[in-house]
Amino acid sequence: MRTKLTICLLITLLCSADLLAQQLPSGNPKDFKVKTCLHSVSYMGVWRGQPLLTVDQFLIKAKELGFKGVMLAAKRPHLSPHDYDKAARIRLRAKIDSLGLTLVGLAGYTDFTAGIDKPGIPNAEIQAAWVGELAELASDLGTKVVRVFTGYERPGIAYDKQYAEVVNGLKMAGKLAAKFGVTLVVQNHHDIALHHDVMYWMLKEVNMPNVLAGWDAWSPALEGLSSEEMRQSILKMKPFLVQTIAADYVRQPRFSYVNDLTNYSPQQPVMRATQMGKGMIDYKTWFNTLREIGYQGWVIYEMCEVLEGGGSMENMDHTAKVFLDYMKQFE
């Protein structure tokens, strides 16, 4: 029985790998195409002053703005498995199809190091089980991609213990996702494996054909990497790179007054969202390098911070349209 289950799992993993093979970089710049996708987190009311749309309202908005694909945040108040039974999933899939949109993937929210200071609770197993639920939801809705995160680094816990927990969690989650032919796309967002050298090592260590990378520009930029170093990060991640999420930011300096010195002490700057091409990130180098490697995936846009110009629907819509105009130079 165990041998039969192992064979079935292997077949499912291989099928998942074949599915994603079309999206891996081809190495031929001529194969690069701009495919624009809008992330529903942009209209989820997360950041101060920004509007909250329902999932159906968001889908209509994405279509009206001119996006070809959508990514849905897989949590409340948008797309939670707790709120979408089989009938609701059928209706949502029909809605997406009726609008002529492609559901590029679901955005899962994971943290495989959560609760690591409480060893009696199997938190990595719990996180992996949740990813399995998202994989089934994704499959029901007609997409084969779930975006996931690694883990935040907790103080007082050995680094390698936390790193190993992430690897273990991704392996468990990958096996569950494979049952539905779903690929997990690991985004460079959380502390563990944020840098491309570490992420590359981690994905090789996980060593599963349906656990790949979503590689974004804003994290390397905030790490202080130069344009050439950011280019090298793409070249390094090429064997795994199937997705990228774009957003542009500006730095706003912060200082604390030091009374006894009649002076100010510099603090970490706060980041604010701005229109694509108006911020600190060298996206021209980024997208030209994606073209160089023959990137096959979608370019997913998100407005995921307090936005320059305010959170009105008019400003949000205008900023999204600026992104579409910006991407035309790479077509």
DRENLORO-178525 format. One record per residue (C-alpha): chain; residue in one letter; x negated, y, z. Coordinates in steps of 0.2 Angstrom, whole numbers, plus 5000, padded with zeros to 4 digits. Layout:
DRENLORO-178525
+-------+------+------+------+------+
: chain : resn :   xx :   yy :   zz :
+-------+------+------+------+------+
:     A :    A :    X :    Y :    Z :
...
+-------+------+------+------+------+
This chain:
DRENLORO-178525
+-------+------+------+------+------+
: chain : resn :   xx :   yy :   zz :
+-------+------+------+------+------+
:     A :    M : 5000 : 5000 : 5000 :
:     A :    R : 4986 : 5012 : 5005 :
:     A :    T : 4977 : 5008 : 4988 :
:     A :    K : 4993 : 5012 : 4978 :
:     A :    L : 4996 : 5029 : 4988 :
:     A :    T : 4977 : 5033 : 4984 :
:     A :    I : 4979 : 5030 : 4966 :
:     A :    C : 4996 : 5040 : 4965 :
:     A :    L : 4987 : 5055 : 4973 :
:     A :    L : 4973 : 5054 : 4961 :
:     A :    I : 4984 : 5054 : 4946 :
:     A :    T : 4993 : 5069 : 4953 :
:     A :    L : 4977 : 5078 : 4956 :
:     A :    L : 4971 : 5074 : 4938 :
:     A :    C : 4988 : 5080 : 4931 :
:     A :    S : 4986 : 5096 : 4941 :
:     A :    A : 4968 : 5099 : 4934 :
:     A :    D : 4974 : 5096 : 4917 :
:     A :    L : 4988 : 5109 : 4919 :
:     A :    L : 4976 : 5122 : 4925 :
:     A :    A : 4962 : 5118 : 4912 :
:     A :    Q : 4971 : 5130 : 4900 :
:     A :    Q : 4969 : 5144 : 4913 :
:     A :    L : 4950 : 5142 : 4917 :
:     A :    P : 4938 : 5154 : 4908 :
:     A :    S : 4934 : 5148 : 4891 :
:     A :    G : 4917 : 5156 : 4889 :
:     A :    N : 4923 : 5165 : 4873 :
:     A :    P : 4927 : 5183 : 4875 :
:     A :    K : 4940 : 5182 : 4860 :
:     A :    D : 4951 : 5171 : 4872 :
:     A :    F : 4953 : 5185 : 4884 :
:     A :    K : 4971 : 5192 : 4884 :
:     A :    V : 4979 : 5205 : 4895 :
:     A :    K : 4994 : 5197 : 4904 :
:     A :    T : 5001 : 5209 : 4916 :
:     A :    C : 5010 : 5203 : 4932 :
:     A :    L : 5018 : 5213 : 4946 :
:     A :    H : 5017 : 5207 : 4964 :
:     A :    S : 5033 : 5208 : 4974 :
:     A :    V : 5024 : 5214 : 4990 :
:     A :    S : 5023 : 5231 : 4981 :
:     A :    Y : 5042 : 5233 : 4984 :
:     A :    M : 5044 : 5224 : 5000 :
:     A :    G : 5044 : 5239 : 5012 :
:     A :    V : 5028 : 5234 : 5020 :
:     A :    W : 5019 : 5251 : 5020 :
:     A :    R : 5025 : 5267 : 5027 :
:     A :    G : 5039 : 5275 : 5017 :
:     A :    Q : 5039 : 5262 : 5003 :
:     A :    P : 5056 : 5255 : 4997 :
:     A :    L : 5062 : 5237 : 5001 :
:     A :    L : 5070 : 5228 : 4986 :
:     A :    T : 5079 : 5212 : 4986 :
:     A :    V : 5071 : 5198 : 4976 :
:     A :    D : 5084 : 5200 : 4962 :
:     A :    Q : 5082 : 5219 : 4962 :
:     A :    F : 5063 : 5217 : 4961 :
:     A :    L : 5064 : 5205 : 4946 :
:     A :    I : 5075 : 5218 : 4937 :
:     A :    K : 5063 : 5232 : 4942 :
:     A :    A : 5048 : 5222 : 4935 :
:     A :    K : 5057 : 5219 : 4919 :
:     A :    E : 5062 : 5238 : 4917 :
:     A :    L : 5044 : 5243 : 4920 :
:     A :    G : 5037 : 5232 : 4906 :
:     A :    F : 5028 : 5218 : 4916 :
:     A :    K : 5028 : 5201 : 4908 :
:     A :    G : 5026 : 5191 : 4924 :
:     A :    V : 5030 : 5192 : 4942 :
:     A :    M : 5022 : 5185 : 4958 :
:     A :    L : 5034 : 5183 : 4973 :
:     A :    A : 5028 : 5185 : 4991 :
:     A :    A : 5033 : 5168 : 4999 :
:     A :    K : 5039 : 5175 : 5016 :
:     A :    R : 5053 : 5186 : 5023 :
:     A :    P : 5061 : 5197 : 5017 :
:     A :    H : 5057 : 5190 : 5000 :
:     A :    L : 5055 : 5172 : 4996 :
:     A :    S : 5055 : 5161 : 5011 :
:     A :    P : 5059 : 5142 : 5011 :
:     A :    H : 5070 : 5145 : 5026 :
:     A :    D : 5082 : 5156 : 5015 :
:     A :    Y : 5081 : 5147 : 4998 :
:     A :    D : 5089 : 5130 : 4998 :
:     A :    K : 5090 : 5119 : 4982 :
:     A :    A : 5105 : 5128 : 4975 :
:     A :    A : 5097 : 5145 : 4979 :
:     A :    R : 5081 : 5140 : 4970 :
:     A :    I : 5091 : 5135 : 4954 :
:     A :    R : 5100 : 5152 : 4954 :
:     A :    L : 5083 : 5161 : 4956 :
:     A :    R : 5075 : 5151 : 4943 :
:     A :    A : 5089 : 5155 : 4931 :
:     A :    K : 5088 : 5173 : 4935 :
:     A :    I : 5069 : 5174 : 4931 :
:     A :    D : 5072 : 5165 : 4915 :
:     A :    S : 5087 : 5176 : 4910 :
:     A :    L : 5075 : 5191 : 4911 :
:     A :    G : 5062 : 5183 : 4901 :
:     A :    L : 5049 : 5184 : 4915 :
:     A :    T : 5036 : 5172 : 4919 :
:     A :    L : 5034 : 5167 : 4937 :
:     A :    V : 5015 : 5167 : 4938 :
:     A :    G : 5015 : 5160 : 4956 :
:     A :    L : 5020 : 5162 : 4974 :
:     A :    A : 5009 : 5172 : 4986 :
:     A :    G : 5007 : 5161 : 5002 :
:     A :    Y : 5001 : 5169 : 5018 :
:     A :    T : 4990 : 5158 : 5028 :
:     A :    D : 4976 : 5159 : 5041 :
:     A :    F : 4968 : 5142 : 5044 :
:     A :    T : 4958 : 5148 : 5059 :
:     A :    A : 4974 : 5154 : 5069 :
:     A :    G : 4975 : 5147 : 5086 :
:     A :    I : 4958 : 5139 : 5085 :
:     A :    D : 4954 : 5144 : 5103 :
:     A :    K : 4968 : 5132 : 5108 :
:     A :    P : 4962 : 5115 : 5102 :
:     A :    G : 4977 : 5106 : 5108 :
:     A :    I : 4988 : 5113 : 5095 :
:     A :    P : 4985 : 5106 : 5077 :
:     A :    N : 4986 : 5123 : 5069 :
:     A :    A : 4977 : 5119 : 5053 :
:     A :    E : 4989 : 5104 : 5050 :
:     A :    I : 5003 : 5116 : 5053 :
:     A :    Q : 4997 : 5128 : 5041 :
:     A :    A : 4994 : 5115 : 5028 :
:     A :    A : 5012 : 5108 : 5030 :
:     A :    W : 5018 : 5126 : 5027 :
:     A :    V : 5008 : 5126 : 5011 :
:     A :    G : 5016 : 5110 : 5006 :
:     A :    E : 5033 : 5118 : 5008 :
:     A :    L : 5028 : 5132 : 4997 :
:     A :    A : 5021 : 5120 : 4984 :
:     A :    E : 5038 : 5112 : 4983 :
:     A :    L : 5047 : 5129 : 4982 :
:     A :    A : 5035 : 5134 : 4968 :
:     A :    S : 5038 : 5118 : 4959 :
:     A :    D : 5057 : 5120 : 4960 :
:     A :    L : 5056 : 5138 : 4953 :
:     A :    G : 5045 : 5132 : 4939 :
:     A :    T : 5028 : 5138 : 4943 :
:     A :    K : 5012 : 5128 : 4948 :
:     A :    V : 5002 : 5141 : 4958 :
:     A :    V : 5002 : 5145 : 4976 :
:     A :    R : 4990 : 5159 : 4982 :
:     A :    V : 4983 : 5156 : 4999 :
:     A :    F : 4970 : 5164 : 5011 :
:     A :    T : 4956 : 5156 : 5021 :
:     A :    G : 4955 : 5162 : 5039 :
:     A :    Y : 4951 : 5177 : 5050 :
:     A :    E : 4935 : 5175 : 5061 :
:     A :    R : 4939 : 5174 : 5079 :
:     A :    P : 4927 : 5180 : 5092 :
:     A :    G : 4919 : 5168 : 5104 :
:     A :    I : 4921 : 5153 : 5093 :
:     A :    A : 4906 : 5145 : 5084 :
:     A :    Y : 4906 : 5151 : 5065 :
:     A :    D : 4904 : 5134 : 5058 :
:     A :    K : 4918 : 5127 : 5068 :
:     A :    Q : 4929 : 5140 : 5060 :
:     A :    Y : 4922 : 5137 : 5043 :
:     A :    A : 4925 : 5119 : 5045 :
:     A :    E : 4943 : 5121 : 5050 :
:     A :    V : 4946 : 5131 : 5034 :
:     A :    V : 4938 : 5118 : 5023 :
:     A :    N : 4949 : 5104 : 5032 :
:     A :    G : 4965 : 5115 : 5031 :
:     A :    L : 4962 : 5118 : 5012 :
:     A :    K : 4959 : 5099 : 5009 :
:     A :    M : 4975 : 5095 : 5018 :
:     A :    A : 4985 : 5108 : 5009 :
:     A :    G : 4978 : 5103 : 4992 :
:     A :    K : 4983 : 5085 : 4994 :
:     A :    L : 5001 : 5091 : 4999 :
:     A :    A : 5002 : 5103 : 4985 :
:     A :    A : 4996 : 5090 : 4972 :
:     A :    K : 5011 : 5080 : 4976 :
:     A :    F : 5021 : 5094 : 4966 :
:     A :    G : 5007 : 5097 : 4953 :
:     A :    V : 5003 : 5113 : 4961 :
:     A :    T : 4986 : 5122 : 4962 :
:     A :    L : 4981 : 5132 : 4976 :
:     A :    V : 4972 : 5148 : 4972 :
:     A :    V : 4961 : 5154 : 4986 :
:     A :    Q : 4960 : 5173 : 4987 :
:     A :    N : 4945 : 5183 : 4993 :
:     A :    H : 4955 : 5192 : 5007 :
:     A :    H : 4951 : 5185 : 5024 :
:     A :    D : 4935 : 5185 : 5034 :
:     A :    I : 4929 : 5167 : 5031 :
:     A :    A : 4921 : 5165 : 5013 :
:     A :    L : 4924 : 5183 : 5008 :
:     A :    H : 4908 : 5185 : 4999 :
:     A :    H : 4906 : 5176 : 4982 :
:     A :    D : 4891 : 5165 : 4987 :
:     A :    V : 4901 : 5158 : 5002 :
:     A :    M : 4917 : 5156 : 4993 :
:     A :    Y : 4908 : 5147 : 4979 :
:     A :    W : 4900 : 5135 : 4992 :
:     A :    M : 4917 : 5132 : 5000 :
:     A :    L : 4926 : 5128 : 4985 :
:     A :    K : 4912 : 5116 : 4980 :
:     A :    E : 4913 : 5108 : 4997 :
:     A :    V : 4932 : 5107 : 4996 :
:     A :    N : 4929 : 5098 : 4979 :
:     A :    M : 4947 : 5097 : 4974 :
:     A :    P : 4953 : 5100 : 4956 :
:     A :    N : 4969 : 5109 : 4962 :
:     A :    V : 4960 : 5121 : 4974 :
:     A :    L : 4953 : 5135 : 4964 :
:     A :    A : 4949 : 5154 : 4966 :
:     A :    G : 4959 : 5170 : 4964 :
:     A :    W : 4944 : 5183 : 4963 :
:     A :    D : 4948 : 5201 : 4966 :
:     A :    A : 4938 : 5217 : 4964 :
:     A :    W : 4943 : 5227 : 4979 :
:     A :    S : 4935 : 5215 : 4992 :
:     A :    P : 4917 : 5216 : 4984 :
:     A :    A : 4919 : 5234 : 4982 :
:     A :    L : 4923 : 5237 : 5001 :
:     A :    E : 4908 : 5225 : 5005 :
:     A :    G : 4897 : 5238 : 4996 :
:     A :    L : 4893 : 5228 : 4981 :
:     A :    S : 4886 : 5238 : 4966 :
:     A :    S : 4895 : 5237 : 4949 :
:     A :    E : 4881 : 5224 : 4944 :
:     A :    E : 4883 : 5214 : 4959 :
:     A :    M : 4902 : 5213 : 4956 :
:     A :    R : 4899 : 5208 : 4939 :
:     A :    Q : 4888 : 5194 : 4945 :
:     A :    S : 4901 : 5189 : 4957 :
:     A :    I : 4913 : 5185 : 4943 :
:     A :    L : 4899 : 5175 : 4934 :
:     A :    K : 4896 : 5165 : 4949 :
:     A :    M : 4915 : 5161 : 4952 :
:     A :    K : 4918 : 5157 : 4934 :
:     A :    P : 4920 : 5138 : 4936 :
:     A :    F : 4934 : 5141 : 4948 :
:     A :    L : 4942 : 5158 : 4943 :
:     A :    V : 4960 : 5157 : 4937 :
:     A :    Q : 4968 : 5173 : 4945 :
:     A :    T : 4964 : 5191 : 4949 :
:     A :    I : 4974 : 5204 : 4959 :
:     A :    A : 4971 : 5222 : 4955 :
:     A :    A : 4973 : 5237 : 4966 :
:     A :    D : 4964 : 5254 : 4967 :
:     A :    Y : 4959 : 5263 : 4983 :
:     A :    V : 4951 : 5279 : 4989 :
:     A :    R : 4941 : 5281 : 5005 :
:     A :    Q : 4947 : 5294 : 5018 :
:     A :    P : 4933 : 5297 : 5031 :
:     A :    R : 4936 : 5296 : 5050 :
:     A :    F : 4927 : 5304 : 5064 :
:     A :    S : 4929 : 5304 : 5083 :
:     A :    Y : 4925 : 5320 : 5093 :
:     A :    V : 4910 : 5317 : 5106 :
:     A :    N : 4914 : 5331 : 5119 :
:     A :    D : 4897 : 5331 : 5128 :
:     A :    L : 4888 : 5333 : 5111 :
:     A :    T : 4900 : 5345 : 5103 :
:     A :    N : 4899 : 5334 : 5088 :
:     A :    Y : 4908 : 5320 : 5079 :
:     A :    S : 4904 : 5302 : 5078 :
:     A :    P : 4908 : 5293 : 5061 :
:     A :    Q : 4920 : 5279 : 5061 :
:     A :    Q : 4925 : 5266 : 5048 :
:     A :    P : 4935 : 5275 : 5034 :
:     A :    V : 4953 : 5271 : 5031 :
:     A :    M : 4958 : 5265 : 5014 :
:     A :    R : 4973 : 5272 : 5004 :
:     A :    A : 4980 : 5266 : 4988 :
:     A :    T : 4980 : 5276 : 4972 :
:     A :    Q : 4983 : 5275 : 4954 :
:     A :    M : 4973 : 5262 : 4944 :
:     A :    G : 4957 : 5270 : 4938 :
:     A :    K : 4958 : 5285 : 4950 :
:     A :    G : 4949 : 5276 : 4965 :
:     A :    M : 4932 : 5269 : 4970 :
:     A :    I : 4933 : 5252 : 4961 :
:     A :    D : 4923 : 5250 : 4945 :
:     A :    Y : 4937 : 5241 : 4935 :
:     A :    K : 4930 : 5244 : 4918 :
:     A :    T : 4915 : 5233 : 4923 :
:     A :    W : 4927 : 5221 : 4931 :
:     A :    F : 4938 : 5218 : 4916 :
:     A :    N : 4924 : 5219 : 4903 :
:     A :    T : 4916 : 5205 : 4913 :
:     A :    L : 4932 : 5195 : 4913 :
:     A :    R : 4932 : 5197 : 4895 :
:     A :    E : 4914 : 5191 : 4894 :
:     A :    I : 4918 : 5175 : 4902 :
:     A :    G : 4935 : 5172 : 4892 :
:     A :    Y : 4946 : 5174 : 4907 :
:     A :    Q : 4963 : 5165 : 4904 :
:     A :    G : 4973 : 5170 : 4919 :
:     A :    W : 4985 : 5184 : 4923 :
:     A :    V : 4981 : 5202 : 4930 :
:     A :    I : 4992 : 5204 : 4945 :
:     A :    Y : 4995 : 5222 : 4951 :
:     A :    E : 5000 : 5226 : 4969 :
:     A :    M : 5003 : 5242 : 4978 :
:     A :    C : 4998 : 5236 : 4995 :
:     A :    E : 4994 : 5251 : 5006 :
:     A :    V : 5000 : 5268 : 5010 :
:     A :    L : 5001 : 5276 : 4992 :
:     A :    E : 4995 : 5292 : 4986 :
:     A :    G : 5010 : 5303 : 4981 :
:     A :    G : 5021 : 5295 : 4994 :
:     A :    G : 5033 : 5280 : 4995 :
:     A :    S : 5047 : 5286 : 4984 :
:     A :    M : 5054 : 5274 : 4971 :
:     A :    E : 5049 : 5287 : 4958 :
:     A :    N : 5031 : 5287 : 4963 :
:     A :    M : 5030 : 5269 : 4965 :
:     A :    D : 5037 : 5266 : 4948 :
:     A :    H : 5026 : 5279 : 4940 :
:     A :    T : 5010 : 5271 : 4948 :
:     A :    A : 5015 : 5254 : 4942 :
:     A :    K : 5017 : 5262 : 4924 :
:     A :    V : 5000 : 5270 : 4926 :
:     A :    F : 4993 : 5252 : 4929 :
:     A :    L : 5001 : 5246 : 4912 :
:     A :    D : 4994 : 5261 : 4903 :
:     A :    Y : 4977 : 5258 : 4911 :
:     A :    M : 4976 : 5240 : 4905 :
:     A :    K : 4979 : 5244 : 4887 :
:     A :    Q : 4961 : 5249 : 4885 :
:     A :    F : 4956 : 5231 : 4887 :
:     A :    E : 4969 : 5223 : 4875 :
+-------+------+------+------+------+
